[in-house]
């Protein structure tokens, strides 16, 4: 214990004056598609028909995205279009079908953010009428 106390001034002197605030972590070689960051990941997860966890991730994500649409209007509808679901509602399974069809028809947009793809897909099938 005395030896450790004697070494304390040396340990303090060896410490950097300004320790880093953030240490950059390693990026995974291949990130999980469950992050749903891109349209490609959304297609991978929502296109899954066997893996229950992926199906739950998809419908959970769709639920959140539709809740956002119900509460907020876009400030830039050219980039992030609004959509107006039918009065009887838009079940998550129907949203998934519309989304997957749009993703198949628009492969060049696969690296765009997933929410942008979702909103474009829904707006293509359920556009808002003027004044809505």
C-alpha positions as CSV (number, residue, x, y, z in Angstrom):
1,X,0.0,0.0,0.0
2,X,2.9,2.4,0.8
3,X,4.4,1.6,-2.6
4,X,1.1,2.6,-4.3
5,X,0.9,5.8,-2.4
6,X,4.5,6.6,-3.3
7,X,3.7,6.0,-7.0
8,X,0.6,8.2,-7.0
9,X,2.4,11.5,-8.0
10,X,4.0,9.6,-11.0
11,X,0.6,8.2,-12.1
12,X,-0.9,11.7,-11.9
13,X,1.9,13.3,-13.8
14,X,1.7,10.6,-16.5
15,X,-2.0,11.2,-17.1
16,X,-2.9,13.3,-20.1
17,X,-3.7,16.9,-19.3
18,X,-6.9,16.8,-21.4
19,X,-8.3,13.3,-21.4
20,X,-10.6,12.6,-24.4
21,X,-14.3,13.4,-23.9
22,X,-15.4,10.7,-26.3
23,X,-13.6,7.6,-27.4
24,X,-14.5,6.5,-30.9
25,X,-15.8,3.0,-30.9
26,X,-15.2,0.5,-33.6
27,X,-17.7,0.3,-36.3
28,X,-19.1,-3.1,-36.9
29,X,-18.0,-4.6,-40.2
30,X,-21.6,-5.1,-41.0
31,X,-24.2,-3.2,-39.0
32,X,-27.5,-5.0,-38.2
33,X,-30.3,-4.2,-40.6
34,X,-32.5,-4.0,-37.4
35,X,-31.2,-0.4,-37.1
36,X,-33.5,0.4,-40.0
37,X,-31.4,3.4,-41.0
38,X,-31.8,3.0,-44.8
39,X,-34.4,1.9,-47.3
40,X,-32.3,-1.2,-48.0
41,X,-32.5,-2.2,-44.3
42,X,-36.2,-1.5,-44.2
43,X,-36.6,-3.8,-47.2
44,X,-34.5,-6.5,-45.6
45,X,-36.4,-6.4,-42.3
46,X,-39.9,-5.8,-43.6
47,X,-39.5,-8.3,-46.4
48,X,-38.7,-11.1,-44.0
49,X,-41.5,-13.7,-43.8
50,X,-40.1,-16.3,-41.5
51,X,-38.1,-14.6,-38.7
52,X,-40.7,-13.5,-36.1
53,X,-38.2,-11.0,-34.5
54,X,-37.7,-9.2,-37.8
55,X,-41.5,-9.2,-38.5
56,X,-42.0,-7.6,-35.0
57,X,-39.3,-5.1,-35.6
58,X,-40.9,-4.1,-38.9
59,X,-44.4,-3.6,-37.6
60,X,-43.1,-1.8,-34.6
61,X,-41.2,0.6,-36.8
62,X,-44.2,1.0,-39.1
63,X,-46.4,1.8,-36.1
64,X,-43.9,4.5,-35.0
65,X,-43.6,6.0,-38.4
66,X,-47.4,6.1,-38.9
67,X,-47.8,7.7,-35.5
68,X,-45.3,10.4,-36.5
69,X,-47.3,11.0,-39.7
70,X,-50.6,11.3,-37.7
71,X,-49.2,14.0,-35.4
72,X,-46.8,16.0,-37.5
73,X,-46.8,17.6,-41.0
74,X,-43.6,18.0,-43.0
75,X,-42.0,21.3,-43.2
76,X,-40.4,20.2,-46.5
77,X,-43.0,18.0,-48.3
78,X,-40.8,17.9,-51.4
79,X,-38.2,15.9,-49.5
80,X,-40.4,14.3,-46.9
81,X,-43.9,14.1,-48.3
82,X,-47.0,13.9,-46.1
83,X,-49.6,11.2,-46.8
84,X,-53.3,11.0,-45.9
85,X,-54.4,7.5,-45.0
86,X,-58.0,6.5,-45.7
87,X,-60.7,7.4,-43.1
88,X,-61.1,3.8,-42.2
89,X,-57.4,3.6,-41.2
90,X,-54.4,2.0,-42.7
91,X,-53.5,-1.4,-41.0
92,X,-49.8,-2.1,-40.5
93,X,-50.0,-5.1,-42.8
94,X,-51.3,-2.9,-45.6
95,X,-48.6,-0.3,-44.9
96,X,-46.0,-3.1,-45.2
97,X,-47.4,-4.3,-48.5
98,X,-47.5,-0.7,-49.9
99,X,-44.0,-0.1,-48.7
100,X,-42.5,-3.3,-50.1
101,X,-44.1,-2.6,-53.5
102,X,-42.7,0.9,-53.6
103,X,-39.3,-0.3,-52.5
104,X,-39.3,-2.9,-55.3
105,X,-40.2,-0.2,-57.8
106,X,-37.6,2.3,-56.6
107,X,-34.3,0.4,-56.1
108,X,-32.1,3.4,-56.8
109,X,-33.3,5.0,-53.5
110,X,-32.1,2.1,-51.4
111,X,-29.4,4.1,-49.5
112,X,-31.8,6.9,-48.6
113,X,-33.1,7.2,-45.0
114,X,-35.8,4.7,-44.2
115,X,-38.3,7.3,-43.0
116,X,-38.0,9.2,-46.4
117,X,-38.7,5.9,-48.3
118,X,-41.7,5.2,-46.0
119,X,-43.2,8.6,-46.5
120,X,-42.6,8.5,-50.3
121,X,-44.2,5.1,-50.5
122,X,-47.3,6.1,-48.5
123,X,-47.6,9.4,-50.3
124,X,-47.6,7.7,-53.6
125,X,-50.5,5.4,-52.6
126,X,-52.3,7.8,-50.2
127,X,-51.7,11.4,-51.4
128,X,-53.2,14.3,-49.5
129,X,-55.8,16.4,-51.2
130,X,-55.3,20.1,-51.4
131,X,-56.1,21.6,-48.0
132,X,-55.9,18.3,-46.1
